[in-house]
């Protein structure tokens, strides 16, 4: 991968080695690696323009100036936090591996991000979405149409029941389902595997789809659990369109994609009394702080209910 011309040879070599570390040793996704790399290219291009392009010359003041310039250029706090975290990761790695004599980013701080509560479906809205997809089966005519509609219902049932990411759903193979135990094996971020349970409705929908999977599957699908209309492994973009269409049929439901069903699953589990650690494991979050966002969602709803209903609120 070629580096921009404005990078010094030292910065280019170090960035290439760090990219290999993220990709080969940490097993991060190509999207995540590109994000890390893009932020660091931005940093070193900025430093080169001000005459300090060598990584060994970078100071904490340089990094703070860079972030300040990003803020002045319109970057929001979430972007600034991500960039600061990427820079801290990079310089900590470079110092730890002896590629740099010190870590100038150790004391770098970034602005706190407003943890906006993600919009989510109410449990009754989720039920209406799934009931609507089930009702479409009654209107299906041709066998291939029946198969496609069974597939659509199974996809949304699994997304909501298991809270998996759309990429994880698209990557499912037939051998990942343990129907007798109601479990699904999922390959998540960084190549990490986890096992998630499925409820009875999701299992029934999956079983009904798999009965007719052969109507749509072509040899290119291999062992893919879900296949598209062309017969190959289903594309995540197709799943996103399906979810948007299904949600649009429910009045007042927020316009969410598959990740919105993941949010809904987590929120409804916590509201039903599930403990935070279990939800963290089900979602495949590496950090508990990521899962804790959903406690704010539930807490906000409880607070509103208390204010509306309690005589001394």
C-alpha positions in Angstrom: 0.0 0.0 0.0 1.5 3.3 -1.1 1.8 6.1 1.4 1.1 9.8 0.6 4.1 11.7 -0.7 4.0 14.2 2.2 4.9 11.5 4.7 8.5 11.2 5.7 10.2 7.8 5.0 10.4 7.1 8.8 6.7 7.8 9.2 5.8 5.7 6.2 7.8 2.7 7.4 6.4 3.0 10.9 2.8 3.3 9.6 3.3 0.3 7.4 4.5 -1.8 10.3 1.7 -0.7 12.5 -0.9 -1.6 9.8 0.6 -5.1 9.6 0.4 -5.3 13.4 -3.3 -4.4 13.4 -4.1 -6.7 10.5 -2.0 -9.8 11.2 -1.4 -9.8 15.0 -4.6 -8.2 16.3 -6.8 -9.6 13.5 -8.8 -6.3 13.1 -11.2 -5.9 10.2 -10.1 -4.1 7.0 -12.6 -1.3 7.8 -11.0 -0.8 11.3 -7.5 -0.9 9.9 -8.3 1.7 7.3 -9.8 4.0 10.0 -6.6 3.7 12.1 -4.4 4.3 9.1 -6.4 7.2 7.8 -6.2 9.0 11.1 -2.5 8.5 11.4 -1.9 9.6 7.8 -3.8 12.8 8.6 -1.6 13.3 11.7 1.7 12.8 9.9 0.7 14.8 6.9 -0.2 17.7 9.3 3.2 17.3 11.1 5.1 17.3 7.8 3.4 20.5 6.7 4.6 22.2 9.9 8.1 20.8 9.6 7.9 18.0 12.2 7.2 14.9 10.1 9.5 12.4 11.9 7.7 10.2 14.5 10.7 10.4 16.9 10.3 14.2 17.0 6.6 14.3 17.9 5.7 15.8 21.3 2.5 15.9 23.3 2.1 19.6 22.3 2.2 18.6 18.7 -0.6 16.1 19.2 -2.7 18.5 21.1 -2.3 21.1 18.3 -3.3 18.6 15.7 -6.5 17.7 17.7 -7.2 21.4 18.1 -6.9 22.0 14.4 -9.2 19.1 13.8 -11.8 20.6 16.1 -11.4 24.0 14.4 -12.0 22.3 11.1 -15.4 21.0 12.2 -14.6 17.5 13.5 -17.1 16.5 16.2 -16.2 15.2 19.6 -16.8 11.6 18.7 -14.4 11.9 15.8 -11.8 13.6 17.9 -12.1 10.9 20.6 -11.6 8.2 18.0 -8.6 9.9 16.5 -7.0 10.5 19.9 -7.6 6.8 20.8 -6.0 5.7 17.6 -2.9 7.9 18.1 -2.5 6.6 21.7 -2.7 3.0 20.4 -0.1 3.7 17.7 2.5 5.5 19.9 2.1 3.0 22.8 2.8 0.2 20.3 5.8 2.0 18.8 7.3 2.6 22.2 6.6 -0.9 23.5 8.2 -2.5 20.5 11.3 -0.3 20.6 10.5 1.5 17.4 10.4 4.9 19.3 12.3 5.9 22.4 9.2 7.2 24.2 5.4 7.5 24.0 4.4 11.2 23.5 0.7 10.3 23.5 0.6 8.7 27.0 -0.9 11.9 28.5 -3.1 12.8 25.5 -6.7 13.4 26.4 -9.7 13.8 24.2 -13.0 15.5 24.7 -15.8 13.5 26.4 -18.4 12.3 23.9 -22.1 12.9 24.5 -23.5 9.4 24.8 -26.6 10.0 22.8 -29.2 7.4 23.5 -29.7 5.3 20.3 -33.3 5.2 19.1 -34.8 1.8 19.6 -37.9 -0.2 19.0 -40.5 -0.7 21.7 -41.1 -4.4 22.3 -44.6 -4.0 20.9 -43.2 -2.4 17.7 -40.7 -5.3 17.3 -43.6 -7.7 17.6 -45.6 -5.8 14.9 -42.6 -6.0 12.5 -42.3 -9.7 12.9 -46.1 -10.3 12.7 -46.1 -8.3 9.5 -43.4 -10.4 7.9 -45.3 -13.6 9.0 -48.5 -12.3 7.5 -46.8 -11.8 4.2 -46.3 -15.5 3.9 -50.1 -16.0 3.5 -50.0 -13.9 0.3 -47.0 -15.8 -1.2 -47.8 -17.5 -4.5 -44.9 -19.2 -6.3 -42.6 -21.6 -4.3 -39.6 -19.3 -4.8 -41.6 -16.4 -3.4 -42.6 -18.5 -0.4 -38.9 -19.4 0.2 -37.8 -15.7 -0.1 -40.5 -14.6 2.4 -39.6 -17.4 4.9 -36.0 -16.3 4.6 -36.9 -12.6 5.3 -38.8 -13.6 8.4 -36.0 -15.8 9.6 -33.4 -13.0 9.1 -35.3 -10.5 11.2 -36.2 -13.0 13.8 -32.5 -14.0 14.2 -31.3 -10.4 14.2 -33.7 -9.5 17.0 -33.4 -12.7 19.0 -29.6 -13.0 18.9 -28.6 -9.3 18.6 -25.9 -10.1 16.1 -24.4 -7.7 13.6 -25.5 -7.8 10.0 -22.0 -8.9 8.9 -22.2 -11.8 11.4 -25.6 -12.8 10.1 -24.4 -12.8 6.5 -21.4 -14.9 7.5 -23.4 -17.7 9.1 -23.0 -21.2 7.8 -25.4 -24.1 8.1 -23.1 -25.8 10.6 -23.3 -22.8 13.0 -26.8 -23.7 14.1 -27.3 -26.2 16.9 -31.1 -26.6 16.6 -31.4 -29.2 19.4 -29.9 -26.8 22.0 -31.2 -23.6 20.4 -27.8 -22.1 20.0 -26.0 -20.2 17.2 -22.3 -20.0 16.8 -21.2 -16.5 15.6 -17.9 -15.3 14.3 -17.5 -11.7 15.5 -15.1 -8.9 15.2 -11.4 -9.8 15.3 -12.2 -13.4 14.5 -13.7 -14.0 18.0 -16.3 -16.7 18.3 -19.3 -16.6 20.7 -22.4 -18.7 21.1 -25.8 -17.0 21.4 -29.2 -18.6 22.2 -32.2 -18.3 20.0 -35.8 -18.3 21.2 -38.5 -20.6 20.0 -40.0 -18.1 17.4 -36.5 -17.6 15.8 -35.9 -21.3 15.7 -39.2 -22.0 14.1 -38.6 -19.3 11.5 -35.1 -20.7 10.8 -36.4 -24.2 10.4 -39.1 -23.1 8.0 -36.6 -21.2 5.9 -34.1 -24.1 5.8 -36.8 -26.4 4.5 -37.0 -24.3 1.4 -33.4 -23.0 1.2 -32.7 -25.3 -1.7 -35.3 -23.3 -3.8 -33.0 -20.3 -3.8 -29.5 -21.6 -3.2 -27.0 -22.1 -6.0 -23.6 -23.8 -5.8 -22.0 -20.4 -5.2 -23.8 -20.2 -1.9 -21.7 -23.1 -0.4 -22.8 -23.7 3.2 -24.2 -20.2 3.7 -27.2 -20.2 6.0 -28.9 -17.3 4.2 -28.8 -16.8 0.4 -29.9 -13.9 -1.8 -32.3 -14.0 -4.7 -29.4 -14.7 -7.1 -28.5 -17.9 -5.1 -25.2 -16.8 -3.5 -24.4 -15.9 0.1 -26.7 -13.0 1.1 -25.1 -9.5 0.9 -25.3 -7.3 4.1 -26.8 -4.5 1.9 -29.7 -6.7 1.0 -30.3 -7.4 4.7 -30.2 -3.7 5.5 -32.8 -2.9 2.8 -35.0 -5.7 4.1 -34.9 -4.4 7.7 -35.7 -0.8 6.6 -38.7 -2.0 4.6 -40.0 -4.1 7.4 -39.7 -1.3 9.9 -41.4 1.1 7.5 -44.6 -0.9 7.8 -45.1 -0.1 11.5 -46.5 3.3 12.3 -44.2 5.5 14.5 -41.4 2.9 14.4 -38.0 4.6 14.1 -36.2 4.1 10.7 -33.5 1.8 11.9 -31.3 -0.8 10.1 -30.1 -4.2 11.5 -28.1 -2.5 14.2 -31.3 -1.0 15.5 -32.6 -4.5 16.1 -29.3 -5.2 18.0 -30.0 -2.1 20.1 -33.6 -3.2 20.7 -32.5 -6.7 21.8 -30.0 -5.4 24.3 -32.4 -2.8 25.7 -35.3 -5.3 26.1 -33.0 -7.8 27.8 -31.9 -5.3 30.4 -35.4 -4.0 30.9 -36.5 -7.6 31.5 -33.9 -8.1 34.2 -30.8 -9.5 32.4 -27.5 -8.7 34.0 -25.0 -6.5 32.2 -22.3 -9.1 31.9 -24.6 -11.5 30.2 -25.7 -8.9 27.7 -22.1 -8.0 27.1 -21.3 -11.6 26.2 -24.3 -12.0 24.0 -23.4 -8.8 22.0 -19.7 -9.7 21.7 -18.6 -6.4 23.2 -15.0 -6.4 24.3 -15.6 -3.6 26.8 -18.3 -3.5 29.4 -18.5 0.3 29.0 -19.9 -0.2 25.4 -22.7 -2.4 26.8 -23.4 0.1 29.6 -24.9 2.5 27.1 -28.0 0.4 27.1 -28.4 0.8 30.9 -28.7 4.6 30.1 -31.5 3.8 27.6 -33.4 1.7 30.1 -32.8 4.2 33.0 -34.0 7.1 30.9 -37.3 5.3 30.2 -37.7 4.4 33.8 -37.1 8.0 34.8 -39.7 9.2 32.4 -42.2 6.7 33.6 -41.6 7.7 37.2 -42.0 11.4 36.4 -45.2 10.8 34.6 -46.8 8.4 37.0 -45.5 8.9 40.5 -47.5 11.3 42.7 -44.4 12.8 44.2 -42.2 12.8 41.1 
